[in-house]
């Protein structure tokens, strides 16, 4: 890792110049896309700005695929992948967590596994030197295809997670987040959360079964950014998935019912002995593929995503001093991730701050932004766009999102023009379609008087 950090820091300026020194930055870095014989989809940006290769492999194996009784199976399975690999089919010895750590350190590379709501992601970062790249890809292929899910490690890991859950449950931020998710999503998997009870039902057998069902080459989306050619990228992708079972047919995964829109407001007040009340206001938002995405992104910057220049900050903090910080945001995914307004305030000010926030939201949904606000939002977001692509790590994230959500391959090329084309009327119409201020969830956690007020 020291080698990677040193190279990245000394070559970053050259990388930025290579990416943005020309009139059409993104046009210089086209995304190549093809499908492997095993069904995996590959997305490649070939750039020699840095002698580094970044890879992200995504599977439809996020927490939304967890059985309700075993919520947390995705995240615990991802964590256990890095605890060891079994003996390889080519005669390689089994490796425990320490041996894997030493092997990655020797290569100066990194490999991580994580699980979010929608996807399980494997990320590899390595130098592009052929000798190092070959070894790093071979080791990553073993972790992807031959995880051991060691039975002797899981009890200790489960106790560690259990302790973290118990600690989190003592914090108002955990309580408000859980109550908000349950109220917004109901029984939809987006509202599931690992608890002490669901954790107790998870074992390594469930992890192995889940792995066999979901982590298959035909379900993979590979994003590759770095100093490799298409031929090299195809060989790299094939090797990374080579140790996974490859069934003759790839049956589609069961459909997940969409998030259900709210039909009535929900207000919940939860007493909690804390110095600050935690408040969330929101509802289901929109899927990432929604054509209103650009209008909603710009509009949210004006409403509460722009920090000190947002309307919520002006009305809640600057004019009334009801909260130090207040924000709004959408969390689009494969389904309608939540829209949320959030802030902390003194318990005795919670009702006033909640009313002001609701009023600001209702006015914005009804009227949209002013032309002055729209111009300021465009100047900030469009002006900052190059900073979203000024390194391999940021670029791989953008390419992976294009792959995951099925966005157009020229998405980065057209981003600025599409953002610039949004009008104030577009924003008002998009917010009116997506948000219903009169039917939102409001959760207030904090203050012993909260439950009595409800």
Number of C-alpha atoms within 10 A of each C-alpha: 16 10 12 17 11 11 15 19 9 11 15 17 14 14 19 18 13 18 21 17 11 11 8 11 18 19 14 16 17 16 22 14 15 13 14 14 10 19 17 19 21 23 26 25 24 20 21 16 20 21 17 23 25 21 28 23 27 26 21 23 25 23 26 21 23 20 14 18 16 21 25 25 28 27 20 22 25 23 16 21 23 21 22 23 26 18 15 15 10 6 7 11 11 16 20 17 16 11 14 20 16 11 17 18 13 12 18 18 23 18 20 16 21 18 23 15 21 21 21 22 22 20 19 18 24 26 24 19 13 11 10 16 19 15 16 25 22 18 18 22 21 25 25 23 23 19 24 20 23 17 11 9 15 18 14 11 15 17 14 11 17 18 13 12 16 12 11 13 14 12 13 23 17 16 19 22 17 16 20 27 23 16 22 27 22 15 14 17 22 24 23 23 17 22 17 17 12 16 21 15 13 19 18 20 11 14 18 14 10 17 20 13 10 18 21 23 27 23 21 22 22 29 31 31 28 26 20 22 14 16 9 12 24 19 12 20 24 18 17 24 26 17 19 18 13 15 11 8 9 13 9 7 11 7 7 11 9 14 22 13 16 17 10 11 15 18 14 18 21 23 20 22 16 15 13 20 27 26 28 25 23 28 30 26 24 24 21 20 15 13 11 19 18 19 23 24 18 27 29 24 24 25 27 25 23 22 17 15 16 20 26 27 26 18 19 23 17 15 9 13 15 23 19 12 17 26 22 25 20 23 15 18 19 17 20 23 22 23 22 22 24 19 23 23 23 17 25 15 15 23 17 15 25 23 12 16 24 20 15 18 23 17 12 21 23 13 16 25 24 14 12 9 20 20 15 16 23 20 12 13 17 15 11 11 13 15 13 12 20 18 19 25 17 14 20 24 19 17 23 25 15 19 21 22 13 11 14 12 16 13 15 21 17 14 14 15 11 12 17 18 11 18 19 20 15 17 26 19 18 20 23 17 11 17 19 20 19 12 15 24 23 25 25 30 29 28 22 16 15 20 15 10 11 11
